[in-house]
Amino acid sequence: MTAELILIFGGMLALSGSAFVAFCWSVCNGQMARPREAALTIFDDDEPVGLPTDRFPSRK
């Protein structure tokens, strides 16, 4: 029972620690610098902001 708890909590610590390190890396490398502009980079001239042009295929 104790060994299982150690493995579970160790895994939880490793997973949360790696997520924290990945977040710190992204902040230090400027990935979080301009979230508003980054959110708009998926739009181009064929699909203006706020006007979705894609849709699911219709059922036949």
mmCIF file as Biopython writes it, N, C-alpha, C and O atoms, coordinates in Angstrom:
data_model
#
loop_
_atom_site.group_PDB
_atom_site.id
_atom_site.type_symbol
_atom_site.label_atom_id
_atom_site.label_alt_id
_atom_site.label_comp_id
_atom_site.label_asym_id
_atom_site.label_entity_id
_atom_site.label_seq_id
_atom_site.pdbx_PDB_ins_code
_atom_site.Cartn_x
_atom_site.Cartn_y
_atom_site.Cartn_z
_atom_site.occupancy
_atom_site.B_iso_or_equiv
_atom_site.auth_seq_id
_atom_site.auth_asym_id
_atom_site.pdbx_PDB_model_num
ATOM 1   N N  . MET A ? 1  ? 0.814   -1.196 0.000   1.0 0.0 1  A 1 
ATOM 2   C CA . MET A ? 1  ? 0.000   0.000  0.000   1.0 0.0 1  A 1 
ATOM 3   C C  . MET A ? 1  ? 0.859   1.263  0.000   1.0 0.0 1  A 1 
ATOM 4   O O  . MET A ? 1  ? 0.556   2.228  -0.702  1.0 0.0 1  A 1 
ATOM 5   N N  . THR A ? 2  ? 1.909   1.251  0.774   1.0 0.0 2  A 1 
ATOM 6   C CA . THR A ? 2  ? 2.772   2.421  0.857   1.0 0.0 2  A 1 
ATOM 7   C C  . THR A ? 2  ? 3.533   2.644  -0.443  1.0 0.0 2  A 1 
ATOM 8   O O  . THR A ? 2  ? 3.722   3.782  -0.873  1.0 0.0 2  A 1 
ATOM 9   N N  . ALA A ? 3  ? 3.965   1.560  -1.063  1.0 0.0 3  A 1 
ATOM 10  C CA . ALA A ? 3  ? 4.709   1.686  -2.317  1.0 0.0 3  A 1 
ATOM 11  C C  . ALA A ? 3  ? 3.829   2.260  -3.421  1.0 0.0 3  A 1 
ATOM 12  O O  . ALA A ? 3  ? 4.286   3.055  -4.243  1.0 0.0 3  A 1 
ATOM 13  N N  . GLU A ? 4  ? 2.556   1.848  -3.431  1.0 0.0 4  A 1 
ATOM 14  C CA . GLU A ? 4  ? 1.634   2.379  -4.443  1.0 0.0 4  A 1 
ATOM 15  C C  . GLU A ? 4  ? 1.401   3.868  -4.243  1.0 0.0 4  A 1 
ATOM 16  O O  . GLU A ? 4  ? 1.347   4.629  -5.209  1.0 0.0 4  A 1 
ATOM 17  N N  . LEU A ? 5  ? 1.264   4.282  -2.991  1.0 0.0 5  A 1 
ATOM 18  C CA . LEU A ? 5  ? 1.063   5.707  -2.721  1.0 0.0 5  A 1 
ATOM 19  C C  . LEU A ? 5  ? 2.284   6.526  -3.095  1.0 0.0 5  A 1 
ATOM 20  O O  . LEU A ? 5  ? 2.160   7.639  -3.607  1.0 0.0 5  A 1 
ATOM 21  N N  . ILE A ? 6  ? 3.451   5.981  -2.843  1.0 0.0 6  A 1 
ATOM 22  C CA . ILE A ? 6  ? 4.681   6.681  -3.215  1.0 0.0 6  A 1 
ATOM 23  C C  . ILE A ? 6  ? 4.763   6.819  -4.733  1.0 0.0 6  A 1 
ATOM 24  O O  . ILE A ? 6  ? 5.151   7.873  -5.238  1.0 0.0 6  A 1 
ATOM 25  N N  . LEU A ? 7  ? 4.401   5.767  -5.462  1.0 0.0 7  A 1 
ATOM 26  C CA . LEU A ? 7  ? 4.412   5.837  -6.927  1.0 0.0 7  A 1 
ATOM 27  C C  . LEU A ? 7  ? 3.376   6.833  -7.449  1.0 0.0 7  A 1 
ATOM 28  O O  . LEU A ? 7  ? 3.653   7.589  -8.380  1.0 0.0 7  A 1 
ATOM 29  N N  . ILE A ? 8  ? 2.196   6.833  -6.856  1.0 0.0 8  A 1 
ATOM 30  C CA . ILE A ? 8  ? 1.142   7.752  -7.312  1.0 0.0 8  A 1 
ATOM 31  C C  . ILE A ? 8  ? 1.537   9.199  -7.052  1.0 0.0 8  A 1 
ATOM 32  O O  . ILE A ? 8  ? 1.462   10.040 -7.949  1.0 0.0 8  A 1 
ATOM 33  N N  . PHE A ? 9  ? 1.957   9.488  -5.821  1.0 0.0 9  A 1 
ATOM 34  C CA . PHE A ? 9  ? 2.342   10.865 -5.510  1.0 0.0 9  A 1 
ATOM 35  C C  . PHE A ? 9  ? 3.607   11.283 -6.239  1.0 0.0 9  A 1 
ATOM 36  O O  . PHE A ? 9  ? 3.740   12.447 -6.619  1.0 0.0 9  A 1 
ATOM 37  N N  . GLY A ? 10 ? 4.524   10.374 -6.440  1.0 0.0 10 A 1 
ATOM 38  C CA . GLY A ? 10 ? 5.726   10.680 -7.223  1.0 0.0 10 A 1 
ATOM 39  C C  . GLY A ? 10 ? 5.384   11.001 -8.661  1.0 0.0 10 A 1 
ATOM 40  O O  . GLY A ? 10 ? 5.942   11.928 -9.248  1.0 0.0 10 A 1 
ATOM 41  N N  . GLY A ? 11 ? 4.463   10.233 -9.230  1.0 0.0 11 A 1 
ATOM 42  C CA . GLY A ? 11 ? 4.018   10.512 -10.598 1.0 0.0 11 A 1 
ATOM 43  C C  . GLY A ? 11 ? 3.299   11.839 -10.699 1.0 0.0 11 A 1 
ATOM 44  O O  . GLY A ? 11 ? 3.478   12.583 -11.663 1.0 0.0 11 A 1 
ATOM 45  N N  . MET A ? 12 ? 2.476   12.136 -9.689  1.0 0.0 12 A 1 
ATOM 46  C CA . MET A ? 12 ? 1.774   13.424 -9.687  1.0 0.0 12 A 1 
ATOM 47  C C  . MET A ? 12 ? 2.758   14.583 -9.586  1.0 0.0 12 A 1 
ATOM 48  O O  . MET A ? 12 ? 2.601   15.596 -10.267 1.0 0.0 12 A 1 
ATOM 49  N N  . LEU A ? 13 ? 3.760   14.437 -8.746  1.0 0.0 13 A 1 
ATOM 50  C CA . LEU A ? 13 ? 4.773   15.488 -8.614  1.0 0.0 13 A 1 
ATOM 51  C C  . LEU A ? 13 ? 5.582   15.652 -9.902  1.0 0.0 13 A 1 
ATOM 52  O O  . LEU A ? 13 ? 5.878   16.773 -10.314 1.0 0.0 13 A 1 
ATOM 53  N N  . ALA A ? 14 ? 5.934   14.539 -10.530 1.0 0.0 14 A 1 
ATOM 54  C CA . ALA A ? 14 ? 6.705   14.604 -11.772 1.0 0.0 14 A 1 
ATOM 55  C C  . ALA A ? 14 ? 5.888   15.255 -12.883 1.0 0.0 14 A 1 
ATOM 56  O O  . ALA A ? 14 ? 6.412   16.073 -13.639 1.0 0.0 14 A 1 
ATOM 57  N N  . LEU A ? 15 ? 4.625   14.904 -12.988 1.0 0.0 15 A 1 
ATOM 58  C CA . LEU A ? 15 ? 3.781   15.467 -14.036 1.0 0.0 15 A 1 
ATOM 59  C C  . LEU A ? 15 ? 3.528   16.953 -13.817 1.0 0.0 15 A 1 
ATOM 60  O O  . LEU A ? 15 ? 3.633   17.747 -14.752 1.0 0.0 15 A 1 
ATOM 61  N N  . SER A ? 16 ? 3.196   17.328 -12.593 1.0 0.0 16 A 1 
ATOM 62  C CA . SER A ? 16 ? 2.954   18.747 -12.335 1.0 0.0 16 A 1 
ATOM 63  C C  . SER A ? 16 ? 4.245   19.559 -12.419 1.0 0.0 16 A 1 
ATOM 64  O O  . SER A ? 16 ? 4.223   20.718 -12.833 1.0 0.0 16 A 1 
ATOM 65  N N  . GLY A ? 17 ? 5.360   18.962 -12.032 1.0 0.0 17 A 1 
ATOM 66  C CA . GLY A ? 17 ? 6.643   19.654 -12.147 1.0 0.0 17 A 1 
ATOM 67  C C  . GLY A ? 17 ? 7.032   19.883 -13.596 1.0 0.0 17 A 1 
ATOM 68  O O  . GLY A ? 17 ? 7.550   20.944 -13.943 1.0 0.0 17 A 1 
ATOM 69  N N  . SER A ? 18 ? 6.785   18.888 -14.448 1.0 0.0 18 A 1 
ATOM 70  C CA . SER A ? 18 ? 7.116   19.070 -15.861 1.0 0.0 18 A 1 
ATOM 71  C C  . SER A ? 18 ? 6.190   20.087 -16.519 1.0 0.0 18 A 1 
ATOM 72  O O  . SER A ? 18 ? 6.622   20.819 -17.409 1.0 0.0 18 A 1 
ATOM 73  N N  . ALA A ? 19 ? 4.931   20.151 -16.104 1.0 0.0 19 A 1 
ATOM 74  C CA . ALA A ? 19 ? 4.020   21.166 -16.634 1.0 0.0 19 A 1 
ATOM 75  C C  . ALA A ? 19 ? 4.469   22.565 -16.210 1.0 0.0 19 A 1 
ATOM 76  O O  . ALA A ? 19 ? 4.405   23.506 -17.001 1.0 0.0 19 A 1 
ATOM 77  N N  . PHE A ? 20 ? 4.920   22.698 -14.972 1.0 0.0 20 A 1 
ATOM 78  C CA . PHE A ? 20 ? 5.402   23.992 -14.485 1.0 0.0 20 A 1 
ATOM 79  C C  . PHE A ? 20 ? 6.661   24.419 -15.230 1.0 0.0 20 A 1 
ATOM 80  O O  . PHE A ? 20 ? 6.802   25.589 -15.587 1.0 0.0 20 A 1 
ATOM 81  N N  . VAL A ? 21 ? 7.571   23.489 -15.464 1.0 0.0 21 A 1 
ATOM 82  C CA . VAL A ? 21 ? 8.800   23.804 -16.202 1.0 0.0 21 A 1 
ATOM 83  C C  . VAL A ? 21 ? 8.462   24.211 -17.636 1.0 0.0 21 A 1 
ATOM 84  O O  . VAL A ? 21 ? 9.060   25.147 -18.165 1.0 0.0 21 A 1 
ATOM 85  N N  . ALA A ? 22 ? 7.514   23.523 -18.270 1.0 0.0 22 A 1 
ATOM 86  C CA . ALA A ? 22 ? 7.120   23.881 -19.633 1.0 0.0 22 A 1 
ATOM 87  C C  . ALA A ? 22 ? 6.479   25.264 -19.677 1.0 0.0 22 A 1 
ATOM 88  O O  . ALA A ? 22 ? 6.717   26.027 -20.613 1.0 0.0 22 A 1 
ATOM 89  N N  . PHE A ? 23 ? 5.675   25.589 -18.679 1.0 0.0 23 A 1 
ATOM 90  C CA . PHE A ? 23 ? 5.061   26.922 -18.618 1.0 0.0 23 A 1 
ATOM 91  C C  . PHE A ? 23 ? 6.119   27.997 -18.427 1.0 0.0 23 A 1 
ATOM 92  O O  . PHE A ? 23 ? 6.083   29.029 -19.096 1.0 0.0 23 A 1 
ATOM 93  N N  . CYS A ? 24 ? 7.058   27.765 -17.521 1.0 0.0 24 A 1 
ATOM 94  C CA . CYS A ? 24 ? 8.140   28.747 -17.301 1.0 0.0 24 A 1 
ATOM 95  C C  . CYS A ? 24 ? 8.983   28.928 -18.552 1.0 0.0 24 A 1 
ATOM 96  O O  . CYS A ? 24 ? 9.393   30.046 -18.864 1.0 0.0 24 A 1 
ATOM 97  N N  . TRP A ? 25 ? 9.247   27.845 -19.273 1.0 0.0 25 A 1 
ATOM 98  C CA . TRP A ? 25 ? 10.011  27.933 -20.514 1.0 0.0 25 A 1 
ATOM 99  C C  . TRP A ? 25 ? 9.265   28.789 -21.539 1.0 0.0 25 A 1 
ATOM 100 O O  . TRP A ? 25 ? 9.871   29.619 -22.216 1.0 0.0 25 A 1 
ATOM 101 N N  . SER A ? 26 ? 7.948   28.586 -21.654 1.0 0.0 26 A 1 
ATOM 102 C CA . SER A ? 26 ? 7.191   29.358 -22.644 1.0 0.0 26 A 1 
ATOM 103 C C  . SER A ? 26 ? 7.129   30.837 -22.279 1.0 0.0 26 A 1 
ATOM 104 O O  . SER A ? 26 ? 7.152   31.690 -23.166 1.0 0.0 26 A 1 
ATOM 105 N N  . VAL A ? 27 ? 7.050   31.152 -21.001 1.0 0.0 27 A 1 
ATOM 106 C CA . VAL A ? 27 ? 7.041   32.560 -20.586 1.0 0.0 27 A 1 
ATOM 107 C C  . VAL A ? 27 ? 8.400   33.195 -20.863 1.0 0.0 27 A 1 
ATOM 108 O O  . VAL A ? 27 ? 8.471   34.314 -21.371 1.0 0.0 27 A 1 
ATOM 109 N N  . CYS A ? 28 ? 9.469   32.492 -20.536 1.0 0.0 28 A 1 
ATOM 110 C CA . CYS A ? 28 ? 10.815  33.043 -20.733 1.0 0.0 28 A 1 
ATOM 111 C C  . CYS A ? 28 ? 11.166  33.216 -22.209 1.0 0.0 28 A 1 
ATOM 112 O O  . CYS A ? 28 ? 11.977  34.079 -22.546 1.0 0.0 28 A 1 
ATOM 113 N N  . ASN A ? 29 ? 10.576  32.419 -23.093 1.0 0.0 29 A 1 
ATOM 114 C CA . ASN A ? 29 ? 10.867  32.505 -24.518 1.0 0.0 29 A 1 
ATOM 115 C C  . ASN A ? 29 ? 9.870   33.374 -25.285 1.0 0.0 29 A 1 
ATOM 116 O O  . ASN A ? 29 ? 9.875   33.375 -26.516 1.0 0.0 29 A 1 
ATOM 117 N N  . GLY A ? 30 ? 9.016   34.114 -24.573 1.0 0.0 30 A 1 
ATOM 118 C CA . GLY A ? 30 ? 8.130   35.067 -25.227 1.0 0.0 30 A 1 
ATOM 119 C C  . GLY A ? 30 ? 6.880   34.475 -25.831 1.0 0.0 30 A 1 
ATOM 120 O O  . GLY A ? 30 ? 6.209   35.156 -26.607 1.0 0.0 30 A 1 
ATOM 121 N N  . GLN A ? 31 ? 6.531   33.246 -25.516 1.0 0.0 31 A 1 
ATOM 122 C CA . GLN A ? 31 ? 5.328   32.644 -26.079 1.0 0.0 31 A 1 
ATOM 123 C C  . GLN A ? 31 ? 4.056   33.275 -25.515 1.0 0.0 31 A 1 
ATOM 124 O O  . GLN A ? 31 ? 3.008   33.225 -26.158 1.0 0.0 31 A 1 
ATOM 125 N N  . MET A ? 32 ? 4.135   33.863 -24.331 1.0 0.0 32 A 1 
ATOM 126 C CA . MET A ? 32 ? 2.969   34.454 -23.680 1.0 0.0 32 A 1 
ATOM 127 C C  . MET A ? 32 ? 2.997   35.981 -23.733 1.0 0.0 32 A 1 
ATOM 128 O O  . MET A ? 32 ? 2.265   36.636 -22.991 1.0 0.0 32 A 1 
ATOM 129 N N  . ALA A ? 33 ? 3.824   36.548 -24.593 1.0 0.0 33 A 1 
ATOM 130 C CA . ALA A ? 33 ? 4.019   37.996 -24.603 1.0 0.0 33 A 1 
ATOM 131 C C  . ALA A ? 33 ? 2.795   38.755 -25.122 1.0 0.0 33 A 1 
ATOM 132 O O  . ALA A ? 33 ? 2.389   39.743 -24.512 1.0 0.0 33 A 1 
ATOM 133 N N  . ARG A ? 34 ? 2.213   38.324 -26.212 1.0 0.0 34 A 1 
ATOM 134 C CA . ARG A ? 34 ? 1.088   39.038 -26.818 1.0 0.0 34 A 1 
ATOM 135 C C  . ARG A ? 34 ? -0.039  38.054 -27.132 1.0 0.0 34 A 1 
ATOM 136 O O  . ARG A ? 34 ? -0.187  37.645 -28.283 1.0 0.0 34 A 1 
ATOM 137 N N  . PRO A ? 35 ? -0.830  37.668 -26.139 1.0 0.0 35 A 1 
ATOM 138 C CA . PRO A ? 35 ? -1.848  36.639 -26.380 1.0 0.0 35 A 1 
ATOM 139 C C  . PRO A ? 35 ? -2.960  37.099 -27.320 1.0 0.0 35 A 1 
ATOM 140 O O  . PRO A ? 35 ? -3.501  36.281 -28.064 1.0 0.0 35 A 1 
ATOM 141 N N  . ARG A ? 36 ? -3.315  38.377 -27.309 1.0 0.0 36 A 1 
ATOM 142 C CA . ARG A ? 36 ? -4.394  38.855 -28.184 1.0 0.0 36 A 1 
ATOM 143 C C  . ARG A ? 36 ? -3.969  38.780 -29.658 1.0 0.0 36 A 1 
ATOM 144 O O  . ARG A ? 36 ? -4.736  38.315 -30.502 1.0 0.0 36 A 1 
ATOM 145 N N  . GLU A ? 37 ? -2.761  39.232 -29.963 1.0 0.0 37 A 1 
ATOM 146 C CA . GLU A ? 37 ? -2.286  39.181 -31.340 1.0 0.0 37 A 1 
ATOM 147 C C  . GLU A ? 37 ? -2.050  37.738 -31.792 1.0 0.0 37 A 1 
ATOM 148 O O  . GLU A ? 37 ? -2.278  37.402 -32.955 1.0 0.0 37 A 1 
ATOM 149 N N  . ALA A ? 38 ? -1.599  36.901 -30.883 1.0 0.0 38 A 1 
ATOM 150 C CA . ALA A ? 38 ? -1.366  35.495 -31.234 1.0 0.0 38 A 1 
ATOM 151 C C  . ALA A ? 38 ? -2.671  34.779 -31.548 1.0 0.0 38 A 1 
ATOM 152 O O  . ALA A ? 38 ? -2.702  33.885 -32.394 1.0 0.0 38 A 1 
ATOM 153 N N  . ALA A ? 39 ? -3.747  35.165 -30.871 1.0 0.0 39 A 1 
ATOM 154 C CA . ALA A ? 39 ? -5.041  34.538 -31.132 1.0 0.0 39 A 1 
ATOM 155 C C  . ALA A ? 39 ? -5.587  34.916 -32.505 1.0 0.0 39 A 1 
ATOM 156 O O  . ALA A ? 39 ? -6.380  34.170 -33.079 1.0 0.0 39 A 1 
ATOM 157 N N  . LEU A ? 40 ? -5.180  36.051 -33.032 1.0 0.0 40 A 1 
ATOM 158 C CA . LEU A ? 40 ? -5.682  36.500 -34.332 1.0 0.0 40 A 1 
ATOM 159 C C  . LEU A ? 40 ? -4.833  36.022 -35.505 1.0 0.0 40 A 1 
ATOM 160 O O  . LEU A ? 40 ? -5.207  36.252 -36.654 1.0 0.0 40 A 1 
ATOM 161 N N  . THR A ? 41 ? -3.715  35.372 -35.256 1.0 0.0 41 A 1 
ATOM 162 C CA . THR A ? 41 ? -2.858  34.945 -36.351 1.0 0.0 41 A 1 
ATOM 163 C C  . THR A ? 41 ? -3.444  33.791 -37.151 1.0 0.0 41 A 1 
ATOM 164 O O  . THR A ? 41 ? -2.936  33.472 -38.226 1.0 0.0 41 A 1 
ATOM 165 N N  . ILE A ? 42 ? -4.498  33.161 -36.653 1.0 0.0 42 A 1 
ATOM 166 C CA . ILE A ? 42 ? -5.100  32.061 -37.410 1.0 0.0 42 A 1 
ATOM 167 C C  . ILE A ? 42 ? -5.976  32.568 -38.543 1.0 0.0 42 A 1 
ATOM 168 O O  . ILE A ? 42 ? -6.337  31.803 -39.437 1.0 0.0 42 A 1 
ATOM 169 N N  . PHE A ? 43 ? -6.321  33.851 -38.515 1.0 0.0 43 A 1 
ATOM 170 C CA . PHE A ? 43 ? -7.152  34.425 -39.566 1.0 0.0 43 A 1 
ATOM 171 C C  . PHE A ? 43 ? -6.278  35.009 -40.672 1.0 0.0 43 A 1 
ATOM 172 O O  . PHE A ? 43 ? -5.199  35.540 -40.413 1.0 0.0 43 A 1 
ATOM 173 N N  . ASP A ? 44 ? -6.760  34.902 -41.904 1.0 0.0 44 A 1 
ATOM 174 C CA . ASP A ? 44 ? -6.061  35.492 -43.034 1.0 0.0 44 A 1 
ATOM 175 C C  . ASP A ? 44 ? -7.069  36.288 -43.867 1.0 0.0 44 A 1 
ATOM 176 O O  . ASP A ? 44 ? -8.192  36.517 -43.420 1.0 0.0 44 A 1 
ATOM 177 N N  . ASP A ? 45 ? -6.682  36.706 -45.060 1.0 0.0 45 A 1 
ATOM 178 C CA . ASP A ? 45 ? -7.566  37.521 -45.891 1.0 0.0 45 A 1 
ATOM 179 C C  . ASP A ? 45 ? -8.796  36.754 -46.350 1.0 0.0 45 A 1 
ATOM 180 O O  . ASP A ? 45 ? -9.853  37.345 -46.571 1.0 0.0 45 A 1 
ATOM 181 N N  . ASP A ? 46 ? -8.661  35.418 -46.498 1.0 0.0 46 A 1 
ATOM 182 C CA . ASP A ? 46 ? -9.805  34.625 -46.936 1.0 0.0 46 A 1 
ATOM 183 C C  . ASP A ? 46 ? -10.823 34.405 -45.820 1.0 0.0 46 A 1 
ATOM 184 O O  . ASP A ? 46 ? -11.988 34.117 -46.095 1.0 0.0 46 A 1 
ATOM 185 N N  . GLU A ? 47 ? -10.399 34.535 -44.576 1.0 0.0 47 A 1 
ATOM 186 C CA . GLU A ? 47 ? -11.300 34.371 -43.436 1.0 0.0 47 A 1 
ATOM 187 C C  . GLU A ? 47 ? -11.098 35.542 -42.474 1.0 0.0 47 A 1 
ATOM 188 O O  . GLU A ? 47 ? -10.237 35.482 -41.596 1.0 0.0 47 A 1 
ATOM 189 N N  . PRO A ? 48 ? -11.884 36.598 -42.635 1.0 0.0 48 A 1 
ATOM 190 C CA . PRO A ? 48 ? -11.711 37.773 -41.784 1.0 0.0 48 A 1 
ATOM 191 C C  . PRO A ? 48 ? -12.083 37.475 -40.330 1.0 0.0 48 A 1 
ATOM 192 O O  . PRO A ? 48 ? -12.773 36.499 -40.039 1.0 0.0 48 A 1 
ATOM 193 N N  . VAL A ? 49 ? -11.619 38.320 -39.444 1.0 0.0 49 A 1 
ATOM 194 C CA . VAL A ? 49 ? -11.848 38.154 -38.012 1.0 0.0 49 A 1 
ATOM 195 C C  . VAL A ? 49 ? -13.343 38.215 -37.715 1.0 0.0 49 A 1 
ATOM 196 O O  . VAL A ? 49 ? -14.035 39.133 -38.157 1.0 0.0 49 A 1 
ATOM 197 N N  . GLY A ? 50 ? -13.833 37.234 -36.967 1.0 0.0 50 A 1 
ATOM 198 C CA . GLY A ? 50 ? -15.227 37.216 -36.546 1.0 0.0 50 A 1 
ATOM 199 C C  . GLY A ? 50 ? -16.191 36.671 -37.566 1.0 0.0 50 A 1 
ATOM 200 O O  . GLY A ? 50 ? -17.398 36.675 -37.320 1.0 0.0 50 A 1 
ATOM 201 N N  . LEU A ? 51 ? -15.712 36.199 -38.705 1.0 0.0 51 A 1 
ATOM 202 C CA . LEU A ? 51 ? -16.584 35.684 -39.748 1.0 0.0 51 A 1 
ATOM 203 C C  . LEU A ? 51 ? -16.143 34.265 -40.108 1.0 0.0 51 A 1 
ATOM 204 O O  . LEU A ? 51 ? -15.346 34.089 -41.029 1.0 0.0 51 A 1 
ATOM 205 N N  . PRO A ? 52 ? -16.645 33.250 -39.400 1.0 0.0 52 A 1 
ATOM 206 C CA . PRO A ? 52 ? -16.204 31.881 -39.701 1.0 0.0 52 A 1 
ATOM 207 C C  . PRO A ? 52 ? -16.708 31.437 -41.066 1.0 0.0 52 A 1 
ATOM 208 O O  . PRO A ? 52 ? -17.867 31.656 -41.419 1.0 0.0 52 A 1 
ATOM 209 N N  . THR A ? 53 ? -15.829 30.818 -41.816 1.0 0.0 53 A 1 
ATOM 210 C CA . THR A ? 53 ? -16.207 30.341 -43.150 1.0 0.0 53 A 1 
ATOM 211 C C  . THR A ? 53 ? -16.195 28.821 -43.256 1.0 0.0 53 A 1 
ATOM 212 O O  . THR A ? 53 ? -16.574 28.272 -44.291 1.0 0.0 53 A 1 
ATOM 213 N N  . ASP A ? 54 ? -15.763 28.135 -42.198 1.0 0.0 54 A 1 
ATOM 214 C CA . ASP A ? 54 ? -15.756 26.685 -42.255 1.0 0.0 54 A 1 
ATOM 215 C C  . ASP A ? 54 ? -16.943 26.133 -41.474 1.0 0.0 54 A 1 
ATOM 216 O O  . ASP A ? 54 ? -17.457 26.789 -40.568 1.0 0.0 54 A 1 
ATOM 217 N N  . ARG A ? 55 ? -17.375 24.926 -41.827 1.0 0.0 55 A 1 
ATOM 218 C CA . ARG A ? 55 ? -18.499 24.294 -41.140 1.0 0.0 55 A 1 
ATOM 219 C C  . ARG A ? 55 ? -18.386 22.788 -41.303 1.0 0.0 55 A 1 
ATOM 220 O O  . ARG A ? 55 ? -17.631 22.288 -42.137 1.0 0.0 55 A 1 
ATOM 221 N N  . PHE A ? 56 ? -19.141 22.090 -40.499 1.0 0.0 56 A 1 
ATOM 222 C CA . PHE A ? 56 ? -19.160 20.646 -40.572 1.0 0.0 56 A 1 
ATOM 223 C C  . PHE A ? 56 ? -19.881 20.187 -41.814 1.0 0.0 56 A 1 
ATOM 224 O O  . PHE A ? 56 ? -20.794 20.867 -42.283 1.0 0.0 56 A 1 
ATOM 225 N N  . PRO A ? 57 ? -19.495 19.047 -42.362 1.0 0.0 57 A 1 
ATOM 226 C CA . PRO A ? 57 ? -20.219 18.538 -43.532 1.0 0.0 57 A 1 
ATOM 227 C C  . PRO A ? 57 ? -21.665 18.199 -43.157 1.0 0.0 57 A 1 
ATOM 228 O O  . PRO A ? 57 ? -21.947 17.766 -42.039 1.0 0.0 57 A 1 
ATOM 229 N N  . SER A ? 58 ? -22.544 18.400 -44.084 1.0 0.0 58 A 1 
ATOM 230 C CA . SER A ? 58 ? -23.955 18.097 -43.807 1.0 0.0 58 A 1 
ATOM 231 C C  . SER A ? 58 ? -24.198 16.602 -43.895 1.0 0.0 58 A 1 
ATOM 232 O O  . SER A ? 58 ? -23.492 15.873 -44.593 1.0 0.0 58 A 1 
ATOM 233 N N  . ARG A ? 59 ? -25.218 16.165 -43.166 1.0 0.0 59 A 1 
ATOM 234 C CA . ARG A ? 59 ? -25.572 14.739 -43.204 1.0 0.0 59 A 1 
ATOM 235 C C  . ARG A ? 59 ? -26.391 14.464 -44.460 1.0 0.0 59 A 1 
ATOM 236 O O  . ARG A ? 59 ? -27.209 15.280 -44.886 1.0 0.0 59 A 1 
ATOM 237 N N  . LYS A ? 60 ? -26.148 13.293 -45.036 1.0 0.0 60 A 1 
ATOM 238 C CA . LYS A ? 60 ? -26.908 12.933 -46.251 1.0 0.0 60 A 1 
ATOM 239 C C  . LYS A ? 60 ? -27.700 11.692 -45.997 1.0 0.0 60 A 1 
ATOM 240 O O  . LYS A ? 60 ? -28.408 11.219 -46.887 1.0 0.0 60 A 1 
#
